[in-house]
Amino acid sequence: MSSDKTFFLLLFSTFFFPAVKISRERRAENHRETLTFRRDNTIFQKHTSGRHGNAVHKVGEDAMRSYPSYPERHTLCLDGAWEFAWLGDEVDVNTVVPSMEVYDEIAAVPGCFDTAGERIGRRGVGLYRRTFHFPAGQSRLTFGGVGLYARFWFDGREIGRSQIPYAVTEFEFPVEEGVHEVVVAVDNRFDEENVPLFKPYADFYGFGGIYRSVVMQQLPKLAIDRLRVVTREFETGLIRVELTLRGLSPKVLKFSYGFDGEEMTPAEARVVDNQIAFEIEVPGFRLWSPEHPDLHLIAVRIKDDFIVERFGIRTVEAKGRTILLNGEPLRLLGVNRHESHPEFGPVQPTQLMVDDLKYARELKANFIRGAHYQQNPEFLELCDQMGFLVWEESFGWGQPETDAENPETVELFCRASAIMAKSSLNNPSVIIYGFLNESCSDTQAGKEMYRRIIQAIRAEDDSRLITYASNRFERDLCFDLADLVSINPYPGWISDCDDWTRNNLEAVEPAIRRWAEHFSAGPAADKPLLISEIGACGIYGIRSRERAQWSEEYQSDYFEAAVDAVLANPRYCGVTLWQMIDCKSFVNSGQIRCKPRGFNCAGLLDEYRRPKLAFDTVKRLFRYYSEPDTNA
């Protein structure tokens, strides 16, 4: 770092964030600490040397697969076989007493109780129970995601409830050393009181179970609650590091930090509101981009805690009608993806996620929209590693105006969005935060709800673009709140199908052109315009020489017309096709004529990941539009 830059860093820190004293010595006289990293950037060993001799401590060996990692905390992953009791669909979940029930089955965690066997497709209440030994001390119990509604007990005492499907749920409490019991009551029934966010008409299936990992972790008295890294200058590798503490904080914090296996540098900082912050250039920095998804690690130690976080150096911004990544114009070639599989439901084995991303790479896609809920953190980390851009979305699908008029429901949407943003702070793949797919953005009550949700997201993280997918078009009142305008048109499939004398495919290009012209004026005129959904259904194996609707041929023709119409129009910054994979939807209720087999069949792959004709069509077109000079 140049002397001018060092002077600026110290001057800036004095006036704009808690004072930081960064030692330029790479070695402290009586203490030196280095980290050894595996090839995948996970910590293998920590080496400490000083006056009391040398020590090598195995760290990073716990069951947590996701960052941030706390290598020295006692951590226990509770995944595996849990005891299970099925209570059926007649019981009131809010009156259940776990000690009164008989646990006569075994259930997998993560896992769902309604994906196989006699209970496939059933709705009701299931009880999960697990016992384990844990040491004494303040502790945190984390559920990566449950659904649809859940109650939680620890050692017979109810500790909380979850009304937000897929969202991370955490509890903190003191424990005594010994054997402990966790019980979870999961209810997958639709209920406006218990789970007001998930409507029965939502176009994806509401599974019942514990979707993601469960982890118990011991907390030190003064703990690092989170570490946030924000890129300030992608040209120089300048980052801002924000460290939030939990517990009784000192006025001045002594800590050390290091990057990518370098020796730890001692420093101290004034603590303000349980937080310190400093800016520094990452030594030997490398930019993160889809073409070169280079990642860095930062490690920070305080007296009783140690955190390792992974991050990427990159910036994203909307400048006029263009999205810029690291200062360069970005065209988004994307697909929507549900966390869904006919055998696992929303539970996502690592191989399934990796294989899905390999299919996306084969498509030449660079963008994934995670619909319509907080994504599995392991999936986001895979996107970080493999170089995919991500739109992450908090829970919401087709929410009516009555939700916007209910303060408790609005608070749940705000909380869901804040949890999502906090969980994804340091994933460089996440460039867009979204919320409330196709909801009441054409109402005044809806606009106030949208405003509050955006405020909740920005309070956690203001470094990403924020948008929402709208199907209200010219009636929408909220586009002025968003950083980019995102619309879900389905011309020739859902809309513009009234002319019985023409092929519906003829409606696609005129509609895309019409919306481009419409959003070239008004509050959206100087914002990027994205097609966040467009597509048509095709049933795997259904072939038609007439290219009839629902056939693979019709679907392939539709995607060709849609991709060409959008990507050939310079008003659009990209497209996110609906969708990547067929997913289970409502099965035998509602408008079932539009859901053959109980699935949304718009996937380029079927639910078992078998490519349809449309897959190769989109692959050819995405290749053309991403490499036009070589494919003319």
N, C-alpha and C positions, 0 to 999 in steps of 0.2 A: 504494500500500500504506500502511495506517495506521501510525503510530509504534508502537502496541501490537503490531501484526503483525510489524513489522520487529524489535522487541526479542525477540519470541517466536522468530522465525526464527534470530537469532544465538544466543540462549540454547540453543535446541534443538540447533542444529548443533554447539555446543561439547561437549555431553555425549553425543549419540547418533549422530553420524557425523563423518567427518573434517572438521576445521575448515575453514570456507569464509569468505573475506572477499569480500563482494559490494559492489562500488563502486556508489554511488548516482548517480555522475556518468554522464550519458548520452554524454559525449564525453571521451576521453582527450586530454590536451593535445597530444601529439605523434603520435597515431595515431587514425584513425577509419576504420571499415569498415562498409559497408552492403551489403545484398543486394537484388538486383532479382528479382522473382518473376514467372513467367508466371501466366496465369489458373488453370492447373491446379496451382499451387503448386510447380512444379519451378523450380530455380534457373536463371536465364538468365545473369546477370552478377554478378561480385563487384567492387565498387569499393573501392579502398584509397587513402587520401590521407594524407600526413604530410610529414616534413621532406625526404624524397627525391622529392617530387613526386607526381603522380597516375598511377595505373595501372588499366587495365581488363582483366580476364582473363576469357576465355570459359571457363565451367565448366559442368558438367552436360551436356556434349556427348558423353560416352562412351556405350557401348552398354548400360550397365546400366539396366534399366527400373524396378528395385525399390529401395525404401528398405531400409536406409540407403544414402545416396549419399556417396561420397568424391570430390568434384569435382576435387581437385588431385592425386590419385594417377594414375599412368599405368595405364590400364585398357584391356584388349583383349578384346572379345567374340569368341569363336572359333566362333560359330554359322555355318552355311553348308554347303557341299559338302565332305565329307571323303572321302579315299580309303578303300576298303572291300575286305575279303577275307572270303569266306564259307568257313568251315572245316568246316561240316556237323555232324552229330550223333554222329560216331564218335570225335571227338577228345577228349582229356582237357584241359579248359581250363587246368588247373593245370600242365601241361607245355608250353604254347604258348610258342614263342620268336618274337616279332614279326618279327625281322630275317630269319627263314627263310621268310616267307610272301610270296606275290605279291598285291599290291593291284591288282586288275584291274576294280574297280567304283567307282562313286560312290554315297555315301549321304548323306542329309540329316541334319544335327544342328541342332536337335532332330529326332528321327525314330526310327522303328522299322523293323527289317528284315523283320518278319513280317506286315505289313498289306497287301501287294500283290505282284503278280507271281508268279513261280514259288515263292517262299518263303512265301506267305500260309499262316498256320497251322503253319509248320514250326518245329521246335525244334532248337537247336544253338548253335554259337559263331560270332560275327561279330567281325572286327577292324576298328576305326576308326583312321585315322591322319590327323594334321594337322601341317603345319610352319608356322612363323611367326617373325617377328623380334621380339625383345624386349630391352630395355635391361638392364644389370647391376643386381643388387641382390637383397635378400630379397624373395620373391614368394609370392603365394598363388594356387593353382589351384583353382577351385571348379566342381563339377558339381552342377547344381540337382536332379538325380535321374536314376538309371539303374535298369535292371532286366533280369533278376532278380539276377544275380551279375556282378561285374565285377572285372577286374584293370587296373591303371593303370601306365604307364611314362612317364618323362620323360627324353628324351635317352638312351634305351636302358637306363635303370636303373628297376627296378620300385619304385614309391613307395607302393603300398598296394592294398587290396582293399575292395570294398563287398559286404556281405551283407544290407543293408537296402534293399529296393526303395523307390523314390520319395524316399528321404531325401537331404538335402544332404550331399555329401562334399567335404571340403576337405583340401588338402595345402599345407604351407609348406616352402620350401627356397630356398637362394641360387642365382642364375643368373648366368652371364656374358653380356655383350652379344653378340648374334649371332642366328643362325637356330637355332630349337629344334624338337623333335619331341615330340608327345604321341600315345600309342597307348593304346587302350582295347579290351580283350577283353571282350565281353558274351556271357553265356550265359543263355538263357531256359529251360533245362531245369530240371525239379524235381529237387532233390538235397538230402537231409537234411544233408549235410556242408557244402555250399557256401552254401545258402540255406535254413536250417532254418525260417525264419519263414513262408514261402509254401508252403502245402499244396496238393497237386493238386486237392483237393476244394473249395477256396475258390470262392465264387460270384461271381468276377469273373476275367477273363482275365489271365494273366501274360504281358504283351508283352515282347519283346526289343528293347532299344535304349537310346539316350541320350534320356531323356524331356524334359529341360529344358535351359536354356542352359548353356554352358561359358564361364567368364570367367577371365582371367589378370590379376592386379593386383599392382603393385609396392607394397611396404610400406616406410614410413619407419622409421628406427631406433627412435624412440618413436612408437608408433601408437595410435590409438583403436580398441580391439578391438570395443567395442560401447557404445551409449548407450541406456539404458533410462529410460522416462518412466512414472511411476505417478501416477494421480490420487489426491490425498489428500483434497481437499474439492471436490466438484463445485459446491457453492454459491458458492465464492470463486475457483475456478480454481487452487487451490493444488496444485502438483505436486512430486513428488520426482524429481530427475534423478540418475541413477547413471551414472558414466563409468568404464569398465574399460579399463585401459591394457595395452599389450603392448610388452615391451622393458624396458630398464633405466630405472626410474622415479625421478625426483627425490624428495626428501623433501617439497618443496613445489612444487606445479604452478601455473604461471601460465597462465591461459587466458582466453578471452573467449567470450561467448555472446550469442545474439540470437534473437528470435522474429519470424516473419512479415514479414521485410524491414526490421525496426527496426535501428537502429545497434547494433553489437556492444558489449557492456558488459565491461570488463576485470574480472578477479577472480583470486584465488589460493586454493589449498586444500592442506591437508596430505594426503598420499597414504598410505593404509593398505591393505596387501595389493593393490597395483596398482589401487586404486580411490579415487575421490572421489565425494562425494554432497552435494547441497544441495537445499533446498526454496525455492520461489519461486512467487508468483502470476503467472500468464500475463497480460500486459497485454491488455485488450480481449478476454478469453476468451469463447469460445462453446462450449456443450456439444455433444457428439456424441450423436446418437440416430438411430433408424431414420427418424423424421420429419424431422429436421434433421441430416444427417450432416456437420457442420462439422468441418474438420480444421485443425490448426496445424502449423507447421514450427518446429523448433529447430535452430539451427546452433551448433556449438562448434568453436573453433579452439585448438590448442596450437601449439607452436613449428613443428613439421614436419608437422602433419596437420590435417585439416579434415573435419568430418562434418556432414551434414544428415540429419535424421530427421523423419518425419511421424508425428503422433500425434493422438489424439482425447481430449478430456477427458470421461471417463465412469466411473462405478463400477458394479460388478455384485456382488450378494451374495444369498445364500439366507437368508431370515428366516422361520423356521417352514416352512410349506408353500408359501411364495411366493418367487419370484425377483424381486428389485428391481433395476431399471436406473435409475440416478440417483435412487434413493429411491422410485421409482414402481413399482407392481406390473406385472409383465410376463406377457403370454400369448404363448406361442410357437406360431405357425402355420407349420409348416415342411415341407420335403421333403428327402429324402436324395438326394445327387448323386454319381455316379462321374465321374471324369475319363476319359471314354471316347467314342470316335467310330469308326465302322466303317472310315473311311479313315485316320485319324490315330492311332488307338489312344489312349494317354494323353497324347499331345502336344496342347496346347491353344492354338490360334491365338487371338489377342485377340478377334477378332470372334465366335468361337464362345462364349467365356466371357461376353462382353457380351450376346449374344443369349440365352444361357441365363438370365442374370439378368433380362433383360427379360421372358422368359416367367414367371419366378418373381414378378416384380412384377405382371404381369397376373393371376396367381393370387391376389394379395393376400397372398402369403407374406411373412413378415418374418424367416425363419430358414432356414439351410441347414446340414445336417449333411454334412460332407465325409467320405465313406466310401471306403475304410477305411485311410487312409494320409496322410502329410503332404501338405498341399495346395500347389498351385502358388502361390508368393508373389504373382504378378500377380493371380491370382483373389482372394486375400484383400485386396489393395489395391483391386480393383474393388468388393468388398463394403464396404470402408471408405468409398469414394466414393459408392456408391449407397444405403447405409444398410441393409445386410442384417446380421443377427446370425448368427454362425457357431459351430458345434461343430466344432473341428478334432480329428483323431484320428490317433494314431500307428499304425503297421502292426500288424495282427492280425485274424485271422478264424478262429473255431472252433479255437483252440489247445487241444490235449489236455493232460491232466495230466502226461504225460511231458515236455512242454516246461517246465513249472513245476519239474520235478525235475532239469532239466539246468542247472547254473550258467552255462554259456557262453551258452545260449539266453536265459536270464533277463537276462543282462547285455546282450544284443543288444536286447531289448525295452526295457530301461531306457535304453540309449543312443538308440534311436529316439525315445523319448518326450522325452528331454532335448533332442535336436536340434530336434524339432518346437517345443518351448516356446521355445527360444532364438531360433528363426527368426521367431516370431510375437509377440515381446515387445511391440511397439508398434502392433499392428493392433487398433484399438478394436472392430472387428467381431467379433473372437474373444472370446466370453464364456465358452466351455466348452472344456476339454481332455478328450478321451476317449482310450480305449485298449482293445485286446483285445475286439473285438466277439464276443459269444456264445461266450465261452471258459470255462475250467475254474474259474469262480468258486464252484463248489459243492464244492470240495476244499480240504483244509488246505494242501497244497502250492501250490494256486492262490492262496489267500489271502495267503500270504507273498510270492508273486510280485506280486500286485496291490499289496500294501503297499510293496514296493520301487519299483515303477513310479511310484506316487503320490509317494513321497519324491523320486525323480529329477526329476519335473515341478516339484514345489514348490521344489526347490533352484535351479531356473532362474527360476521365476516363480510367486509365490504369490498373484497378484492375480486369478486366474480361478477359476471353479468347476471341479471335477473330477468326472467320472462315467465310467461304462462301460455299454454296452448289454448287458443280460443276457436270456437265454432260460431261465434256471434257476429263476426265480420263487421259490416257497416253499423250494426247496432251496439258494438262494444264501446264501453265508456272508460276503459282502464288502460288503453295503450299508452297514454301519456306517462303512466307510472313505470313502465317497463323499459329496459335498456335496448331490447330488440322486440320486434313484433313477430309473433308466431301464430300461424293459422293452420287449421285442420280441414281443408276442403276435400270432398270426395265426389267430384263431378263425374257423372256417368256410373256411379255406384250407389251412393246414398242420395245425392242431389242431382239436378239437371237430367232427370230420367223421364220427363213427361211427354217427350216426343216419340210416339210409337212408330213413326215412319223412318227413323234413322237408327243406326248402330250407336249405342251409348258411348262408345269410345270417341265419337266425333265431338262430344261435349267437353272433353278434357282440356285441350289446348285453349279454346276460347275462354273457359272459366279461369284458367291460370293467368291468361293475359288480362282478363278483366280485373282480377284482384291485384295484379301488379300495377295497373293503372290507378285503381282506387287508392292503394296505399302509397301512391306517389304524391299525395296531397294530404292536407290535414295534419293532425298530431304525429302521424307515423311517417311523414314525408322524408324526414332526415334520419331515419333509423333503419338498421338492417332488417330485412324481411326474410323470414324463414318459413318454409313449409314444414311444419312439425309433424304432420301426419298426412299421408295420402296412400291409397292402395285399394285393392279388391281381393276378394276371396277366391281360392281355388282348392279343391279337395284333392289331396294326393292320390294319384292313380286314376282319377277321372279324366278321360281323354275324349275329345270331340273334334271330328273333322269339320264340323260347323263352327267350331270355336265358341261353343255355347257358354253362357254364364255358369259359374261354379266349376268349370273345367280348368285344367292346367293351362290350356291354350289361351282361354279368355284372360286369365290372370296374367299370363306372360305378356299378352298384347296390351293390357291395361298398364302394367308397370313400364313398358316401353314408351307408351304415349305420355305417361306422367313424368318420367325422368327427363325425357326430351323436352317437354313443355317447360319444366321448371329450370333445368340447368342451361337451356339455350336462351333464357330470359335474364338479362343482366340485372334486373331489379332484385332478384333473389340471391341471398348469400349462401343458399344451400337447400338441401332436402333431407328429411328423415322419414324413410318409408315405413308405412304400417303394413306388416311388421316383420321381424326377423324369423320368428318361430310361432307356429300355431300354439295357442294356449287354451286351456280349459276355461269355459265361461259358464253362464247359467245353463242348466242342463234340461230341466223339464218344467220350467215355469216362465211366465212372461212371453215375449215375442220369440218363441222357440223356432219359428220358421226361418229366422235369420242366423240360427246357430246349429247347422247340421252336426250331428254327433255330440252336441254340447260344447263345441269348440268355436273359437274365433279362428277361421281358416285362412286368414290373410297372410300367413307366414310364407316367406321364401323357402323355408324348411318346414316340414311337418313337425308334430310334437316330438317325434323320435329323431329329429335332426336329419331327415332324408330330404335332399334337395328336390324341389319342383322345377318345372321348366323355367319359371320366372327367375330362379336363382342365376342361371347362366345368362339370361337376358340382362339382368341388372349388373352382373359381373362385367359383361361386355360394355355396357353403357358407362358404368363408373370408371372403367379403365379408359374409355375414350375421353371422358370429361376431366379426368385427372391427368392424362397425358395426351392432350390433343395433338401436339406436334408429331408424335410418333405413331398416331393412329388415324391420321387423315386419309 
